[in-house]
Amino acid sequence: MISPWDRWYTSSCCLCCHVRTGTIILGIWYMLINAVVLLILLSALNDPVQYHYHLTSSELGTDLDVMDDANMCIAAAISLLMILICGMATYGAYKQHAAWIIPFFCYQIFDFALNTLVAISVVVYPNTIQDYLQQLPGTFPYKEDLMSTNNMCLVLAVLLFVGCILAFKAYLIACVWNCYRYVSGRSTTEVLVYVTTNDTTVLLPPYEEAIAIPPKDPPPQYVSA
């Protein structure tokens, strides 16, 4: 009986490329995105006046700031950690080390779970969309148009958008998982071949040595008295 994991296993992904190639491209793409985010955060920390990441309560209509230095440092640390994880996945797929791909796969599962919780919260609490729109700054584009839209239409639009994101993320998770299975399978095959070769060498003597064994001496001739 074929297991569900084997039924969905494939060594090819989008654009007919190999799962290793897809994982390498995905890891490099995530690294570039997080590198850009890290560069922006570090630039904002260096010159907060120019980037205006400190929004006052009069601009937001609330008593809380959008971002302070501590949150910026935490976001920069997370971006740096993501670059490390994506770099490990890229190196693991390139050098065929399955263990290096696991952290990136776990991150994908965690990100998928968070987006699923967002979709569930929208279904359970549909009024949260209106509350979120009210907390946006007054300069946010099309804020009044979105506030005047029917709540049910907003819920359907958000669910459609989140559903498309979840489907795409699930496909990427499948690609990385298939890459992990492919790399781990190749590693297992190489180990078995190596062990079998060594066992054969130890248990069976070489062919040249086997045929070079001198025959036993014939018994001495019987001498009559």
C-alpha positions in Angstrom: 0.0 0.0 0.0 1.4 3.4 -1.0 1.6 5.9 1.9 0.2 9.5 1.4 3.8 10.9 1.6 5.0 8.6 -1.2 1.9 9.4 -3.3 2.6 13.1 -3.3 6.3 12.8 -3.6 7.9 14.2 -6.8 11.4 15.3 -7.7 10.2 18.2 -10.0 8.5 21.5 -9.1 7.4 24.6 -10.8 8.8 25.4 -14.3 9.9 21.7 -14.6 13.0 22.3 -12.5 14.3 19.9 -9.9 13.3 20.3 -6.2 16.9 20.9 -5.3 17.0 23.8 -7.8 13.7 25.1 -6.5 14.8 25.0 -2.9 18.0 26.8 -3.7 16.1 29.5 -5.6 13.6 29.9 -2.8 16.4 30.1 -0.2 18.2 32.8 -2.1 15.0 34.7 -2.7 14.2 34.7 1.1 17.7 35.8 1.9 17.5 38.7 -0.5 14.1 39.9 1.0 15.4 39.6 4.5 18.7 41.3 3.6 16.7 44.3 2.2 14.5 44.4 5.3 17.6 44.3 7.5 19.3 47.1 5.6 16.2 49.3 5.9 15.9 48.6 9.7 19.6 49.3 10.2 19.3 52.5 8.2 16.3 53.6 10.2 18.1 52.9 13.5 21.0 55.0 12.3 18.9 57.9 11.2 15.4 57.8 12.7 14.6 61.4 11.8 15.0 60.8 8.1 13.0 57.6 7.9 10.2 58.8 10.3 9.5 55.5 11.9 8.5 57.2 15.1 4.8 58.1 14.5 3.2 60.2 17.3 -0.1 59.6 18.8 -1.6 62.6 16.9 -0.7 60.9 13.6 -2.2 57.5 14.7 -5.0 58.6 16.9 -3.8 56.2 19.6 -1.5 56.4 22.6 1.1 53.9 21.3 4.0 54.4 19.0 4.3 52.3 15.9 7.9 51.3 16.4 10.5 52.2 19.0 14.2 51.3 19.1 13.7 48.1 21.0 11.2 46.8 18.5 13.5 47.8 15.7 16.4 45.9 17.2 14.1 42.8 17.6 13.0 43.0 14.0 16.6 43.4 12.9 17.6 40.3 14.9 14.7 38.3 13.4 15.8 39.3 9.9 19.3 38.3 10.6 18.1 34.9 12.0 16.0 34.4 8.8 19.0 35.1 6.6 21.0 32.4 8.6 18.1 29.9 8.3 17.7 30.5 4.5 21.4 30.3 4.0 21.5 26.9 5.7 18.7 25.6 3.5 20.4 26.9 0.4 23.7 25.3 1.4 22.0 22.0 2.4 20.2 21.7 -0.9 23.4 22.5 -2.8 25.7 20.2 -0.9 23.0 17.6 -0.3 23.0 17.8 3.5 19.4 17.0 4.6 19.8 18.2 8.2 20.5 21.8 7.0 17.1 22.0 5.3 15.1 21.2 8.5 15.2 24.7 10.1 13.8 26.3 6.9 11.1 23.7 6.7 10.1 24.3 10.3 9.9 28.0 9.6 7.6 27.4 6.6 5.3 25.3 8.8 5.2 28.0 11.5 4.5 30.7 8.9 1.7 28.6 7.4 0.2 28.1 10.8 0.2 31.8 11.5 -1.6 32.6 8.2 -4.1 29.9 8.9 -4.9 31.4 12.3 -5.4 34.8 10.6 -8.0 33.2 8.2 -9.7 31.5 11.2 -9.8 34.8 13.1 -11.4 36.6 10.2 -14.1 33.9 9.9 -14.8 33.8 13.7 -14.5 37.6 14.3 -15.5 39.4 11.0 -15.7 42.8 12.8 -11.9 42.7 13.4 -11.4 44.0 9.8 -13.4 47.1 10.5 -11.5 47.6 13.8 -8.2 47.3 12.0 -9.2 49.8 9.3 -10.2 52.3 12.0 -6.7 52.0 13.5 -5.0 53.0 10.3 -3.6 56.5 9.9 -5.8 59.1 8.3 -3.3 59.4 5.4 -3.7 55.8 4.5 -4.9 55.6 0.8 -8.5 54.6 0.2 -9.2 54.3 3.8 -12.7 56.0 3.6 -13.6 53.8 0.6 -12.7 50.6 2.5 -14.6 51.8 5.6 -17.7 52.3 3.5 -17.6 48.8 1.9 -19.9 46.1 3.1 -18.3 44.0 5.9 -19.3 40.7 4.2 -17.5 41.8 1.0 -14.4 42.7 3.0 -14.4 39.3 4.7 -14.7 37.5 1.4 -12.0 39.5 -0.1 -9.6 38.9 2.8 -10.4 35.2 2.9 -9.8 34.9 -0.9 -6.5 36.8 -0.5 -5.4 34.7 2.5 -6.5 31.5 0.7 -4.3 32.2 -2.3 -1.4 32.9 0.0 -2.0 29.7 1.9 -2.2 27.6 -1.3 1.1 29.1 -2.6 2.8 28.6 0.8 1.6 25.0 0.9 3.1 24.4 -2.5 6.4 25.8 -1.4 6.3 23.6 1.7 5.8 20.5 -0.5 8.7 21.5 -2.7 11.1 21.9 0.3 9.8 18.6 1.8 10.4 16.7 -1.4 13.9 18.2 -1.6 14.6 17.0 1.9 13.3 13.5 1.0 15.4 13.4 -2.1 18.6 14.5 -0.4 18.1 12.2 2.6 17.3 9.3 0.2 20.5 9.9 -1.8 22.5 10.1 1.4 21.0 6.8 2.6 21.7 5.1 -0.7 25.4 6.2 -0.7 25.9 4.9 2.8 24.4 1.5 2.0 26.6 1.2 -1.1 29.6 2.1 0.9 28.9 -0.4 3.7 28.1 -3.2 1.2 31.4 -2.5 -0.7 33.4 -2.7 2.5 31.7 -5.8 3.7 32.4 -7.5 0.3 36.0 -6.5 0.5 36.4 -7.9 4.0 34.4 -11.1 3.6 35.7 -12.1 0.2 39.4 -12.0 -0.7 40.4 -10.4 -4.0 40.2 -12.5 -7.0 44.0 -12.4 -7.7 44.8 -13.6 -4.2 42.2 -16.3 -4.4 43.7 -17.8 -7.6 47.3 -17.3 -6.4 46.9 -19.7 -3.4 49.5 -22.4 -3.9 48.2 -26.0 -3.9 48.8 -28.3 -1.1 51.9 -30.5 -1.2 51.1 -34.1 -2.4 51.5 -36.8 0.1 54.9 -38.5 0.2 55.4 -41.6 -1.9 55.2 -44.9 -0.3 58.6 -46.6 -0.1 58.6 -50.4 0.2 61.2 -52.0 2.4 
